Amino acid sequence: MNKCLIIGSGPAGYTAAIYAARANMEPVLIEGPQPGGQLMITTEVENFPGYPDGVEPFQMMDDMRRQAERFGTRFVSGIVTKAELTDTVKRIWVEDNDLYEAQTVIIATGASARWLGIPSEKEYRGRGVSACATCDGFFYRGKTVAVVGGGDTACEEAGYLSNLCKKVYLIVRKPYLRASQIMQQRVFDNPKIEVLFEHNTVCLTGEQKVEGADLVYRKGEPDEQMHHIAIDGFFLAIGHHPNTGLFSGQLDLDAEGYIITRPGTPCTSLPGVFAAGDCADPHYRQAIVAAGSGCTAALEAERYLKTL
């Protein structure tokens, strides 16, 4: 029987492992298909404390992993395929075969960005394509970028980038914005933002990195037209989906699938089950926030164990 099982290997999962291991909880961490999580699709991390010169995502995640390992965390590679969390003893299956039982479970499975689905977006990932303006906008100071999306997030990211960039295109496939009225007004009042309504991105172009985008105006209509815009960066702001489908029907989730926690805590609707990182955070999605929540999840798990 394990005291603590952690699912996920991003900043939240690794931080939870560091704290749990130092508290002699002997955690087992299941790393999943992409150690490091969403952070691995960014170019360089410059806003995480302790790295004054910036750091490659792989290096930062490796540092966290080695720190957790130093204190006794045991790592398991594989994908969690089944979970039973409602009993006092929590049961987790990896690859359908290996069963792990634990008194506490920390879920740190993250959230995945929604992509357009065009081939070139994967080709340029990390070379001009980003799903996080806050993470990567700094690299495009004084340059021209495009943001895809029409909701509050897209408008917010376009506004954020306008403080750094020379020009921001906001590519919207509909003839209107879905964002709140105040966010729309901020976009329309910003001279650096040009809204391209009824445009769809066909492909991205460039030699070694993104240098432009081919767009189609009013796709499928009689007045359909093709356009090309010169850009240095392409930001997706069409939403994220939390990696929580495995826990549906057991944990309380919101309408988008994010794990609902008790306000101000990582405690979920089930005793002994805690959530950390982007799987329970639809707002910030920052490595430092995820790491902090991993800490609180481990602290709460330790407190819970003392009640058994």
Contacts in CASP RR format, 6 or more apart in sequence:
PFRMAT RR
TARGET T0000
AUTHOR 0000-0000-0000
METHOD contacts of the structure
MODEL  1
MNKCLIIGSGPAGYTAAIYAARANMEPVLIEGPQPGGQLMITTEVENFPG
YPDGVEPFQMMDDMRRQAERFGTRFVSGIVTKAELTDTVKRIWVEDNDLY
EAQTVIIATGASARWLGIPSEKEYRGRGVSACATCDGFFYRGKTVAVVGG
GDTACEEAGYLSNLCKKVYLIVRKPYLRASQIMQQRVFDNPKIEVLFEHN
TVCLTGEQKVEGADLVYRKGEPDEQMHHIAIDGFFLAIGHHPNTGLFSGQ
LDLDAEGYIITRPGTPCTSLPGVFAAGDCADPHYRQAIVAAGSGCTAALE
AERYLKTL
1 89 0 8 1.000
1 101 0 8 1.000
1 102 0 8 1.000
1 103 0 8 1.000
2 26 0 8 1.000
2 27 0 8 1.000
2 28 0 8 1.000
2 100 0 8 1.000
2 101 0 8 1.000
2 102 0 8 1.000
2 103 0 8 1.000
3 20 0 8 1.000
3 25 0 8 1.000
3 26 0 8 1.000
3 27 0 8 1.000
3 102 0 8 1.000
3 103 0 8 1.000
3 104 0 8 1.000
3 305 0 8 1.000
4 20 0 8 1.000
4 25 0 8 1.000
4 26 0 8 1.000
4 27 0 8 1.000
4 28 0 8 1.000
4 102 0 8 1.000
4 103 0 8 1.000
4 104 0 8 1.000
4 105 0 8 1.000
4 106 0 8 1.000
4 298 0 8 1.000
4 301 0 8 1.000
4 305 0 8 1.000
5 27 0 8 1.000
5 28 0 8 1.000
5 29 0 8 1.000
5 30 0 8 1.000
5 90 0 8 1.000
5 92 0 8 1.000
5 100 0 8 1.000
5 102 0 8 1.000
5 104 0 8 1.000
5 105 0 8 1.000
5 106 0 8 1.000
6 13 0 8 1.000
6 16 0 8 1.000
6 17 0 8 1.000
6 20 0 8 1.000
6 27 0 8 1.000
6 28 0 8 1.000
6 29 0 8 1.000
6 30 0 8 1.000
6 105 0 8 1.000
6 106 0 8 1.000
6 108 0 8 1.000
7 29 0 8 1.000
7 30 0 8 1.000
7 32 0 8 1.000
7 80 0 8 1.000
7 92 0 8 1.000
7 105 0 8 1.000
7 106 0 8 1.000
7 107 0 8 1.000
7 108 0 8 1.000
7 109 0 8 1.000
8 29 0 8 1.000
8 30 0 8 1.000
8 31 0 8 1.000
8 32 0 8 1.000
8 37 0 8 1.000
8 107 0 8 1.000
8 108 0 8 1.000
8 109 0 8 1.000
8 110 0 8 1.000
9 29 0 8 1.000
9 30 0 8 1.000
9 31 0 8 1.000
9 32 0 8 1.000
9 34 0 8 1.000
9 35 0 8 1.000
9 36 0 8 1.000
9 37 0 8 1.000
9 61 0 8 1.000
9 65 0 8 1.000
9 108 0 8 1.000
10 35 0 8 1.000
10 36 0 8 1.000
10 37 0 8 1.000
10 39 0 8 1.000
10 61 0 8 1.000
10 64 0 8 1.000
10 108 0 8 1.000
10 110 0 8 1.000
10 290 0 8 1.000
11 36 0 8 1.000
11 39 0 8 1.000
11 61 0 8 1.000
11 64 0 8 1.000
11 277 0 8 1.000
11 287 0 8 1.000
11 288 0 8 1.000
11 290 0 8 1.000
11 291 0 8 1.000
11 294 0 8 1.000
12 108 0 8 1.000
12 110 0 8 1.000
12 276 0 8 1.000
12 277 0 8 1.000
12 278 0 8 1.000
12 290 0 8 1.000
12 291 0 8 1.000
12 292 0 8 1.000
12 293 0 8 1.000
12 294 0 8 1.000
12 297 0 8 1.000
13 29 0 8 1.000
13 106 0 8 1.000
13 108 0 8 1.000
13 276 0 8 1.000
13 277 0 8 1.000
13 294 0 8 1.000
14 29 0 8 1.000
14 36 0 8 1.000
14 61 0 8 1.000
14 64 0 8 1.000
14 65 0 8 1.000
14 67 0 8 1.000
14 68 0 8 1.000
14 291 0 8 1.000
15 64 0 8 1.000
15 276 0 8 1.000
15 290 0 8 1.000
15 291 0 8 1.000
15 292 0 8 1.000
15 294 0 8 1.000
15 295 0 8 1.000
15 298 0 8 1.000
16 27 0 8 1.000
16 106 0 8 1.000
16 108 0 8 1.000
16 276 0 8 1.000
16 294 0 8 1.000
16 295 0 8 1.000
16 297 0 8 1.000
16 298 0 8 1.000
16 301 0 8 1.000
17 27 0 8 1.000
17 29 0 8 1.000
17 68 0 8 1.000
17 73 0 8 1.000
17 298 0 8 1.000
18 64 0 8 1.000
18 67 0 8 1.000
18 68 0 8 1.000
18 71 0 8 1.000
18 73 0 8 1.000
18 298 0 8 1.000
19 294 0 8 1.000
19 295 0 8 1.000
19 298 0 8 1.000
19 299 0 8 1.000
19 302 0 8 1.000
20 27 0 8 1.000
20 73 0 8 1.000
20 106 0 8 1.000
20 298 0 8 1.000
20 301 0 8 1.000
20 302 0 8 1.000
21 27 0 8 1.000
21 68 0 8 1.000
21 71 0 8 1.000
21 72 0 8 1.000
21 73 0 8 1.000
22 71 0 8 1.000
23 298 0 8 1.000
23 302 0 8 1.000
25 104 0 8 1.000
25 298 0 8 1.000
25 301 0 8 1.000
25 302 0 8 1.000
25 305 0 8 1.000
26 72 0 8 1.000
26 74 0 8 1.000
27 68 0 8 1.000
27 72 0 8 1.000
27 73 0 8 1.000
27 74 0 8 1.000
27 298 0 8 1.000
28 73 0 8 1.000
28 74 0 8 1.000
28 75 0 8 1.000
28 76 0 8 1.000
28 100 0 8 1.000
28 102 0 8 1.000
29 68 0 8 1.000
29 73 0 8 1.000
29 74 0 8 1.000
29 75 0 8 1.000
29 76 0 8 1.000
30 76 0 8 1.000
30 77 0 8 1.000
30 78 0 8 1.000
30 80 0 8 1.000
30 92 0 8 1.000
30 94 0 8 1.000
30 100 0 8 1.000
31 75 0 8 1.000
31 76 0 8 1.000
31 77 0 8 1.000
31 78 0 8 1.000
32 77 0 8 1.000
32 78 0 8 1.000
32 79 0 8 1.000
32 80 0 8 1.000
33 78 0 8 1.000
33 79 0 8 1.000
34 40 0 8 1.000
35 61 0 8 1.000
35 65 0 8 1.000
36 57 0 8 1.000
36 61 0 8 1.000
37 61 0 8 1.000
37 110 0 8 1.000
38 110 0 8 1.000
38 111 0 8 1.000
38 112 0 8 1.000
38 113 0 8 1.000
38 131 0 8 1.000
38 132 0 8 1.000
38 278 0 8 1.000
38 285 0 8 1.000
39 45 0 8 1.000
39 57 0 8 1.000
39 60 0 8 1.000
39 61 0 8 1.000
39 287 0 8 1.000
40 57 0 8 1.000
40 58 0 8 1.000
40 61 0 8 1.000
41 113 0 8 1.000
41 125 0 8 1.000
41 126 0 8 1.000
41 130 0 8 1.000
41 131 0 8 1.000
42 57 0 8 1.000
42 126 0 8 1.000
42 130 0 8 1.000
42 132 0 8 1.000
42 135 0 8 1.000
42 136 0 8 1.000
43 126 0 8 1.000
43 127 0 8 1.000
43 128 0 8 1.000
43 130 0 8 1.000
43 136 0 8 1.000
43 139 0 8 1.000
44 54 0 8 1.000
44 55 0 8 1.000
44 56 0 8 1.000
44 57 0 8 1.000
44 139 0 8 1.000
45 51 0 8 1.000
45 54 0 8 1.000
45 55 0 8 1.000
45 56 0 8 1.000
45 57 0 8 1.000
45 60 0 8 1.000
45 135 0 8 1.000
45 287 0 8 1.000
46 54 0 8 1.000
46 55 0 8 1.000
46 138 0 8 1.000
47 134 0 8 1.000
47 135 0 8 1.000
47 138 0 8 1.000
47 286 0 8 1.000
47 287 0 8 1.000
47 288 0 8 1.000
48 54 0 8 1.000
48 55 0 8 1.000
48 60 0 8 1.000
48 287 0 8 1.000
48 288 0 8 1.000
49 288 0 8 1.000
51 60 0 8 1.000
55 63 0 8 1.000
60 287 0 8 1.000
65 75 0 8 1.000
69 75 0 8 1.000
76 94 0 8 1.000
76 98 0 8 1.000
76 100 0 8 1.000
78 94 0 8 1.000
78 95 0 8 1.000
79 94 0 8 1.000
79 95 0 8 1.000
80 92 0 8 1.000
80 93 0 8 1.000
80 94 0 8 1.000
80 246 0 8 1.000
81 93 0 8 1.000
81 94 0 8 1.000
81 95 0 8 1.000
81 96 0 8 1.000
81 246 0 8 1.000
82 92 0 8 1.000
82 93 0 8 1.000
82 96 0 8 1.000
82 246 0 8 1.000
83 90 0 8 1.000
83 91 0 8 1.000
83 92 0 8 1.000
83 93 0 8 1.000
83 105 0 8 1.000
83 246 0 8 1.000
83 247 0 8 1.000
83 250 0 8 1.000
84 90 0 8 1.000
84 91 0 8 1.000
84 92 0 8 1.000
84 250 0 8 1.000
85 91 0 8 1.000
85 105 0 8 1.000
85 247 0 8 1.000
85 250 0 8 1.000
85 251 0 8 1.000
85 270 0 8 1.000
85 273 0 8 1.000
86 250 0 8 1.000
86 270 0 8 1.000
88 103 0 8 1.000
88 271 0 8 1.000
89 101 0 8 1.000
89 102 0 8 1.000
89 103 0 8 1.000
90 101 0 8 1.000
90 102 0 8 1.000
90 103 0 8 1.000
90 104 0 8 1.000
90 105 0 8 1.000
90 272 0 8 1.000
90 273 0 8 1.000
91 99 0 8 1.000
91 100 0 8 1.000
91 101 0 8 1.000
92 99 0 8 1.000
92 100 0 8 1.000
92 101 0 8 1.000
92 102 0 8 1.000
92 105 0 8 1.000
93 99 0 8 1.000
93 100 0 8 1.000
94 100 0 8 1.000
103 272 0 8 1.000
103 304 0 8 1.000
103 305 0 8 1.000
103 308 0 8 1.000
104 272 0 8 1.000
104 273 0 8 1.000
104 274 0 8 1.000
104 301 0 8 1.000
104 304 0 8 1.000
104 305 0 8 1.000
105 272 0 8 1.000
105 273 0 8 1.000
105 274 0 8 1.000
106 266 0 8 1.000
106 274 0 8 1.000
106 275 0 8 1.000
106 276 0 8 1.000
106 294 0 8 1.000
106 297 0 8 1.000
106 298 0 8 1.000
106 301 0 8 1.000
107 244 0 8 1.000
107 247 0 8 1.000
107 251 0 8 1.000
107 259 0 8 1.000
107 268 0 8 1.000
107 273 0 8 1.000
107 274 0 8 1.000
107 275 0 8 1.000
107 276 0 8 1.000
107 279 0 8 1.000
107 280 0 8 1.000
108 275 0 8 1.000
108 276 0 8 1.000
108 277 0 8 1.000
108 279 0 8 1.000
108 290 0 8 1.000
108 294 0 8 1.000
108 297 0 8 1.000
109 242 0 8 1.000
109 243 0 8 1.000
109 244 0 8 1.000
109 246 0 8 1.000
109 279 0 8 1.000
110 242 0 8 1.000
110 243 0 8 1.000
110 277 0 8 1.000
110 278 0 8 1.000
110 279 0 8 1.000
110 290 0 8 1.000
111 240 0 8 1.000
111 241 0 8 1.000
111 242 0 8 1.000
111 243 0 8 1.000
111 258 0 8 1.000
111 278 0 8 1.000
111 279 0 8 1.000
111 281 0 8 1.000
111 282 0 8 1.000
111 285 0 8 1.000
112 240 0 8 1.000
112 241 0 8 1.000
112 243 0 8 1.000
113 131 0 8 1.000
113 132 0 8 1.000
113 236 0 8 1.000
113 239 0 8 1.000
113 240 0 8 1.000
114 236 0 8 1.000
114 238 0 8 1.000
114 239 0 8 1.000
114 240 0 8 1.000
114 241 0 8 1.000
115 121 0 8 1.000
115 122 0 8 1.000
115 131 0 8 1.000
115 236 0 8 1.000
116 148 0 8 1.000
116 201 0 8 1.000
116 236 0 8 1.000
116 238 0 8 1.000
118 201 0 8 1.000
118 202 0 8 1.000
118 203 0 8 1.000
118 204 0 8 1.000
119 203 0 8 1.000
120 203 0 8 1.000
120 204 0 8 1.000
120 205 0 8 1.000
121 129 0 8 1.000
121 204 0 8 1.000
121 234 0 8 1.000
121 236 0 8 1.000
123 204 0 8 1.000
124 204 0 8 1.000
124 206 0 8 1.000
124 209 0 8 1.000
124 210 0 8 1.000
124 234 0 8 1.000
127 208 0 8 1.000
127 209 0 8 1.000
127 210 0 8 1.000
128 209 0 8 1.000
128 210 0 8 1.000
128 232 0 8 1.000
128 233 0 8 1.000
128 234 0 8 1.000
129 204 0 8 1.000
129 210 0 8 1.000
129 233 0 8 1.000
129 234 0 8 1.000
129 235 0 8 1.000
129 236 0 8 1.000
130 136 0 8 1.000
130 137 0 8 1.000
130 233 0 8 1.000
130 234 0 8 1.000
130 235 0 8 1.000
130 236 0 8 1.000
131 235 0 8 1.000
131 236 0 8 1.000
131 237 0 8 1.000
131 240 0 8 1.000
132 235 0 8 1.000
132 285 0 8 1.000
133 147 0 8 1.000
133 157 0 8 1.000
133 160 0 8 1.000
133 161 0 8 1.000
133 235 0 8 1.000
133 237 0 8 1.000
134 157 0 8 1.000
134 160 0 8 1.000
134 286 0 8 1.000
135 286 0 8 1.000
136 235 0 8 1.000
137 145 0 8 1.000
137 160 0 8 1.000
137 161 0 8 1.000
137 164 0 8 1.000
137 165 0 8 1.000
137 235 0 8 1.000
138 164 0 8 1.000
140 161 0 8 1.000
140 164 0 8 1.000
140 165 0 8 1.000
140 232 0 8 1.000
140 233 0 8 1.000
141 164 0 8 1.000
141 165 0 8 1.000
142 164 0 8 1.000
142 165 0 8 1.000
142 166 0 8 1.000
143 165 0 8 1.000
143 166 0 8 1.000
143 232 0 8 1.000
143 233 0 8 1.000
144 165 0 8 1.000
144 166 0 8 1.000
144 167 0 8 1.000
144 168 0 8 1.000
144 169 0 8 1.000
144 230 0 8 1.000
144 231 0 8 1.000
144 232 0 8 1.000
144 233 0 8 1.000
145 161 0 8 1.000
145 165 0 8 1.000
145 167 0 8 1.000
145 168 0 8 1.000
145 169 0 8 1.000
145 231 0 8 1.000
145 232 0 8 1.000
145 233 0 8 1.000
145 234 0 8 1.000
145 235 0 8 1.000
146 168 0 8 1.000
146 169 0 8 1.000
146 170 0 8 1.000
146 171 0 8 1.000
146 213 0 8 1.000
146 229 0 8 1.000
146 231 0 8 1.000
146 233 0 8 1.000
146 234 0 8 1.000
146 235 0 8 1.000
147 154 0 8 1.000
147 157 0 8 1.000
147 158 0 8 1.000
147 161 0 8 1.000
147 168 0 8 1.000
147 169 0 8 1.000
147 170 0 8 1.000
147 171 0 8 1.000
147 235 0 8 1.000
147 236 0 8 1.000
147 237 0 8 1.000
148 154 0 8 1.000
148 171 0 8 1.000
148 201 0 8 1.000
148 234 0 8 1.000
148 235 0 8 1.000
148 236 0 8 1.000
148 237 0 8 1.000
148 238 0 8 1.000
149 170 0 8 1.000
149 171 0 8 1.000
149 172 0 8 1.000
149 173 0 8 1.000
149 236 0 8 1.000
149 237 0 8 1.000
149 238 0 8 1.000
150 170 0 8 1.000
150 172 0 8 1.000
150 174 0 8 1.000
150 177 0 8 1.000
150 178 0 8 1.000
150 179 0 8 1.000
150 237 0 8 1.000
151 177 0 8 1.000
151 178 0 8 1.000
151 179 0 8 1.000
151 183 0 8 1.000
151 237 0 8 1.000
152 178 0 8 1.000
152 179 0 8 1.000
152 180 0 8 1.000
152 183 0 8 1.000
153 237 0 8 1.000
153 239 0 8 1.000
154 170 0 8 1.000
154 172 0 8 1.000
154 179 0 8 1.000
154 237 0 8 1.000
154 238 0 8 1.000
155 170 0 8 1.000
155 177 0 8 1.000
155 179 0 8 1.000
155 183 0 8 1.000
155 184 0 8 1.000
155 186 0 8 1.000
155 187 0 8 1.000
156 183 0 8 1.000
157 235 0 8 1.000
157 237 0 8 1.000
158 168 0 8 1.000
158 170 0 8 1.000
158 187 0 8 1.000
158 190 0 8 1.000
158 193 0 8 1.000
158 237 0 8 1.000
159 168 0 8 1.000
159 186 0 8 1.000
159 187 0 8 1.000
159 190 0 8 1.000
159 193 0 8 1.000
161 168 0 8 1.000
161 235 0 8 1.000
162 168 0 8 1.000
162 190 0 8 1.000
162 192 0 8 1.000
162 193 0 8 1.000
165 192 0 8 1.000
166 192 0 8 1.000
167 192 0 8 1.000
167 194 0 8 1.000
168 192 0 8 1.000
168 193 0 8 1.000
168 194 0 8 1.000
169 193 0 8 1.000
169 194 0 8 1.000
169 196 0 8 1.000
169 229 0 8 1.000
169 231 0 8 1.000
170 187 0 8 1.000
170 193 0 8 1.000
170 194 0 8 1.000
170 195 0 8 1.000
170 196 0 8 1.000
171 196 0 8 1.000
171 199 0 8 1.000
171 200 0 8 1.000
171 201 0 8 1.000
171 213 0 8 1.000
171 215 0 8 1.000
172 195 0 8 1.000
172 196 0 8 1.000
172 197 0 8 1.000
172 198 0 8 1.000
172 199 0 8 1.000
173 198 0 8 1.000
173 199 0 8 1.000
173 200 0 8 1.000
174 197 0 8 1.000
174 198 0 8 1.000
175 197 0 8 1.000
175 198 0 8 1.000
176 197 0 8 1.000
177 183 0 8 1.000
177 184 0 8 1.000
177 187 0 8 1.000
177 195 0 8 1.000
179 187 0 8 1.000
187 193 0 8 1.000
187 195 0 8 1.000
188 195 0 8 1.000
196 215 0 8 1.000
196 217 0 8 1.000
196 227 0 8 1.000
198 217 0 8 1.000
198 218 0 8 1.000
199 215 0 8 1.000
199 216 0 8 1.000
199 217 0 8 1.000
199 227 0 8 1.000
200 215 0 8 1.000
200 216 0 8 1.000
200 219 0 8 1.000
201 213 0 8 1.000
201 214 0 8 1.000
201 215 0 8 1.000
201 234 0 8 1.000
202 213 0 8 1.000
202 214 0 8 1.000
202 215 0 8 1.000
202 216 0 8 1.000
202 226 0 8 1.000
203 213 0 8 1.000
203 214 0 8 1.000
204 210 0 8 1.000
204 212 0 8 1.000
204 213 0 8 1.000
204 214 0 8 1.000
204 234 0 8 1.000
205 211 0 8 1.000
205 212 0 8 1.000
205 213 0 8 1.000
205 214 0 8 1.000
205 228 0 8 1.000
206 212 0 8 1.000
209 232 0 8 1.000
210 231 0 8 1.000
210 232 0 8 1.000
210 233 0 8 1.000
210 234 0 8 1.000
211 230 0 8 1.000
211 231 0 8 1.000
211 232 0 8 1.000
212 228 0 8 1.000
212 229 0 8 1.000
212 230 0 8 1.000
212 231 0 8 1.000
212 234 0 8 1.000
213 228 0 8 1.000
213 229 0 8 1.000
213 231 0 8 1.000
213 234 0 8 1.000
214 226 0 8 1.000
214 227 0 8 1.000
214 228 0 8 1.000
215 226 0 8 1.000
215 227 0 8 1.000
215 228 0 8 1.000
215 229 0 8 1.000
216 224 0 8 1.000
216 225 0 8 1.000
216 226 0 8 1.000
216 227 0 8 1.000
217 223 0 8 1.000
217 224 0 8 1.000
217 225 0 8 1.000
217 226 0 8 1.000
217 227 0 8 1.000
218 224 0 8 1.000
218 225 0 8 1.000
240 278 0 8 1.000
240 282 0 8 1.000
240 285 0 8 1.000
241 256 0 8 1.000
241 257 0 8 1.000
242 256 0 8 1.000
242 257 0 8 1.000
242 258 0 8 1.000
242 259 0 8 1.000
242 278 0 8 1.000
242 279 0 8 1.000
242 280 0 8 1.000
242 282 0 8 1.000
243 279 0 8 1.000
244 251 0 8 1.000
244 253 0 8 1.000
244 257 0 8 1.000
244 258 0 8 1.000
244 259 0 8 1.000
244 279 0 8 1.000
245 257 0 8 1.000
247 253 0 8 1.000
247 259 0 8 1.000
248 257 0 8 1.000
250 270 0 8 1.000
251 259 0 8 1.000
251 260 0 8 1.000
251 268 0 8 1.000
251 269 0 8 1.000
251 270 0 8 1.000
251 273 0 8 1.000
251 275 0 8 1.000
252 259 0 8 1.000
252 260 0 8 1.000
252 268 0 8 1.000
252 269 0 8 1.000
253 259 0 8 1.000
253 260 0 8 1.000
254 260 0 8 1.000
254 282 0 8 1.000
256 282 0 8 1.000
258 279 0 8 1.000
258 280 0 8 1.000
258 281 0 8 1.000
258 282 0 8 1.000
259 268 0 8 1.000
259 275 0 8 1.000
259 279 0 8 1.000
259 280 0 8 1.000
260 268 0 8 1.000
260 269 0 8 1.000
260 280 0 8 1.000
261 267 0 8 1.000
261 268 0 8 1.000
261 274 0 8 1.000
261 275 0 8 1.000
261 280 0 8 1.000
262 268 0 8 1.000
265 296 0 8 1.000
265 300 0 8 1.000
266 274 0 8 1.000
266 275 0 8 1.000
266 276 0 8 1.000
266 280 0 8 1.000
266 293 0 8 1.000
266 294 0 8 1.000
266 296 0 8 1.000
266 297 0 8 1.000
266 300 0 8 1.000
267 274 0 8 1.000
267 300 0 8 1.000
268 274 0 8 1.000
268 275 0 8 1.000
271 304 0 8 1.000
272 301 0 8 1.000
272 304 0 8 1.000
274 297 0 8 1.000
274 300 0 8 1.000
274 301 0 8 1.000
275 293 0 8 1.000
275 297 0 8 1.000
276 290 0 8 1.000
276 292 0 8 1.000
276 293 0 8 1.000
276 294 0 8 1.000
276 296 0 8 1.000
276 297 0 8 1.000
277 289 0 8 1.000
277 290 0 8 1.000
277 293 0 8 1.000
277 294 0 8 1.000
278 285 0 8 1.000
278 290 0 8 1.000
280 293 0 8 1.000
281 289 0 8 1.000
281 290 0 8 1.000
281 293 0 8 1.000
END
